[in-house]
């Protein structure tokens, strides 16, 4: 599975880096995730600049796409060229968003009937018909949304579970669990992720 982690200027470091680290722990199983963005470098909300691993065009060949949040999301979704280059396809790709990254789904007409997001983004979707749930992870079909920065581990785990199965995903997630909390962390992650696998869309995705 090739995974594009869409990382744009002003990005939240937790969203991109946590997912990158967790997902690439499954490289031996054929999972490869890469920081994907326009240009050669991208700078985070706290001024950390990193080298882009894959061009934005990588999104088109990726099996899965993860879109993180950031302080410039509302500006990015108004960039018609950027939105056009993303051109996501849930019929052939797994698509996940973190917090304000869900606004990209809205802009592209892919917003599911039920989602989750962070408290700052939630009011921006008040005029849509979507239901925003108070859960860390909500999936419908091939689209999954997550809310709260530290839900990034669950989001990465969902991708791994879709690619490799829940048991394998849990074994990988447990490698990042706090010492002394491996069992507790694994049980909670399994419950949250397991309930969001193989969930059909409640109705056709809409704008």
C-alpha positions as CSV (number, residue, x, y, z in Angstrom):
1,X,0.0,0.0,0.0
2,X,1.4,3.4,-1.0
3,X,0.2,6.2,1.3
4,X,0.4,9.9,0.5
5,X,0.4,12.1,3.6
6,X,-0.7,15.4,2.2
7,X,1.3,18.0,4.2
8,X,0.9,21.7,3.4
9,X,2.4,24.9,4.7
10,X,1.2,25.6,8.2
11,X,0.7,21.9,8.9
12,X,0.2,20.4,12.3
13,X,3.3,18.3,13.1
14,X,1.5,15.7,15.1
15,X,-0.8,14.8,12.2
16,X,1.9,14.2,9.6
17,X,4.9,13.0,11.7
18,X,3.0,10.6,14.0
19,X,1.2,8.9,11.0
20,X,4.5,8.8,9.0
21,X,6.3,7.0,11.8
22,X,3.5,4.5,12.6
23,X,2.7,3.6,9.0
24,X,6.3,3.1,8.0
25,X,6.7,0.5,10.8
26,X,4.9,-1.8,8.4
27,X,7.4,-1.3,5.5
28,X,8.3,-5.0,5.7
29,X,4.6,-5.8,5.0
30,X,4.6,-3.5,1.9
31,X,3.3,-0.3,3.4
32,X,5.1,2.8,2.4
33,X,4.0,6.3,3.5
34,X,5.6,9.6,2.3
35,X,5.3,13.3,3.1
36,X,3.6,14.6,0.0
37,X,3.3,18.3,-0.9
38,X,3.9,20.9,-3.6
39,X,7.5,22.1,-3.9
40,X,10.7,20.8,-2.3
41,X,10.1,21.8,1.3
42,X,7.1,22.4,3.5
43,X,7.0,24.4,6.8
44,X,4.8,23.5,9.8
45,X,2.7,25.7,12.0
46,X,5.6,26.0,14.5
47,X,8.2,26.8,11.8
48,X,9.7,23.4,11.3
49,X,10.7,22.9,7.6
50,X,11.1,19.5,6.2
51,X,12.1,18.0,2.8
52,X,9.1,16.8,0.8
53,X,9.5,13.0,0.0
54,X,7.0,12.8,-2.8
55,X,5.5,15.5,-5.2
56,X,1.8,16.2,-4.9
57,X,1.2,14.2,-8.1
58,X,2.0,11.1,-6.0
59,X,-1.6,11.4,-4.6
60,X,-2.9,10.1,-8.0
61,X,-1.0,6.8,-7.7
62,X,-1.4,6.3,-4.0
63,X,-3.6,3.6,-2.6
64,X,-4.4,5.7,0.4
65,X,-4.3,9.4,1.1
66,X,-4.1,11.1,4.5
67,X,-4.8,14.8,4.8
68,X,-3.7,16.5,8.0
69,X,-4.8,19.8,9.6
70,X,-3.0,23.1,9.9
71,X,-3.4,26.8,10.5
72,X,-3.8,27.5,6.8
73,X,-6.4,24.9,5.9
74,X,-9.1,27.5,5.0
75,X,-6.7,29.2,2.6
76,X,-5.6,25.9,1.0
77,X,-9.1,24.7,0.3
78,X,-9.7,27.9,-1.7
79,X,-6.8,27.1,-3.9
80,X,-8.5,25.7,-7.0
81,X,-5.2,24.5,-8.5
82,X,-4.4,22.6,-5.3
83,X,-7.8,21.0,-5.1
84,X,-7.8,20.0,-8.7
85,X,-4.4,18.3,-8.3
86,X,-5.6,16.3,-5.3
87,X,-8.7,14.9,-7.2
88,X,-9.3,12.1,-4.7
89,X,-11.2,9.0,-5.7
90,X,-12.9,7.0,-2.8
91,X,-13.9,4.3,-5.2
92,X,-10.2,3.2,-5.5
93,X,-8.5,5.0,-2.6
94,X,-8.7,4.9,1.2
95,X,-9.0,8.5,2.3
96,X,-8.4,9.8,5.8
97,X,-8.5,13.3,7.3
98,X,-7.3,14.7,10.6
99,X,-9.2,17.6,12.2
100,X,-9.5,20.5,9.8
101,X,-8.4,18.2,7.0
102,X,-12.1,17.3,6.7
103,X,-12.7,20.6,5.0
104,X,-10.9,19.2,1.9
105,X,-13.6,16.6,1.7
106,X,-16.2,19.3,1.9
107,X,-14.6,21.3,-0.8
108,X,-14.2,18.3,-3.1
109,X,-17.8,17.1,-2.6
110,X,-16.7,14.0,-0.7
111,X,-18.1,14.8,2.8
112,X,-19.7,11.7,4.3
113,X,-23.0,11.8,6.0
114,X,-21.3,11.2,9.4
115,X,-17.9,12.5,10.4
116,X,-15.8,13.7,13.3
117,X,-13.4,16.6,13.6
118,X,-11.9,19.0,16.2
119,X,-13.9,21.6,18.1
120,X,-12.5,24.5,16.0
121,X,-13.5,23.0,12.7
122,X,-16.9,21.7,13.8
123,X,-18.7,25.1,13.5
124,X,-17.5,25.5,9.9
125,X,-19.6,22.5,8.9
126,X,-22.7,23.6,10.7
127,X,-24.5,24.5,7.5
128,X,-24.0,21.1,5.9
129,X,-26.2,18.1,6.4
130,X,-23.4,16.0,7.8
131,X,-23.6,14.7,11.4
132,X,-20.5,15.4,13.5
133,X,-20.0,12.8,16.2
134,X,-18.0,13.1,19.4
135,X,-15.7,10.2,18.6
136,X,-12.0,10.0,17.8
137,X,-12.6,8.1,14.6
138,X,-15.6,7.8,12.2
139,X,-15.5,5.8,9.0
140,X,-17.9,5.5,6.1
141,X,-17.0,3.4,3.1
142,X,-13.4,4.2,2.1
143,X,-13.4,7.5,3.9
144,X,-12.4,8.0,7.6
145,X,-12.3,11.2,9.6
146,X,-10.5,11.7,12.9
147,X,-10.8,14.4,15.6
148,X,-8.3,15.7,18.0
149,X,-4.5,15.8,17.4
150,X,-3.8,12.6,19.4
151,X,-6.3,10.6,17.4
152,X,-3.6,10.5,14.7
153,X,-2.5,7.1,16.0
154,X,-6.0,5.7,15.6
155,X,-6.1,7.1,12.1
156,X,-2.8,5.4,11.1
157,X,-4.0,2.3,12.8
158,X,-7.2,2.3,10.6
159,X,-5.1,2.4,7.5
160,X,-2.9,-0.4,8.7
161,X,-6.0,-2.5,9.7
162,X,-7.5,-2.0,6.2
163,X,-4.2,-3.0,4.6
164,X,-3.0,-5.8,6.9
165,X,-5.8,-6.8,9.2
166,X,-6.7,-5.6,12.7
167,X,-4.4,-8.0,14.5
168,X,-1.3,-6.9,12.6
169,X,-2.3,-3.2,13.0
170,X,-2.6,-3.7,16.7
171,X,0.8,-5.3,17.0
172,X,2.3,-2.3,15.2
173,X,0.4,0.3,17.3
174,X,1.5,-1.4,20.5
175,X,5.1,-0.6,19.6
176,X,4.4,3.1,20.2
177,X,2.4,2.6,23.4
178,X,3.6,4.2,26.6
179,X,5.7,1.9,28.8
180,X,3.4,0.1,31.3
181,X,0.3,0.9,29.2
182,X,0.7,-1.4,26.3
183,X,-2.2,-3.7,27.2
184,X,-4.5,-0.8,28.0
185,X,-3.5,1.2,24.9
186,X,-3.9,-1.8,22.7
187,X,-7.4,-2.7,24.1
188,X,-8.6,0.9,23.6
189,X,-7.2,1.2,20.1
190,X,-8.6,-2.2,19.0
191,X,-12.1,-1.1,20.2
192,X,-12.0,2.3,18.5
193,X,-10.5,1.1,15.2
194,X,-12.3,-2.3,15.0
195,X,-15.7,-0.6,15.2
196,X,-14.8,1.6,12.2
197,X,-13.8,-1.2,9.7
198,X,-16.1,-2.2,6.9
199,X,-18.6,0.5,7.6
200,X,-20.7,1.3,4.5
201,X,-21.6,4.9,3.6
202,X,-25.0,5.7,4.9
203,X,-25.9,7.4,1.6
204,X,-23.9,8.5,-1.4
205,X,-21.2,11.0,-0.6
206,X,-22.2,14.5,-1.3
207,X,-21.1,18.1,-1.4
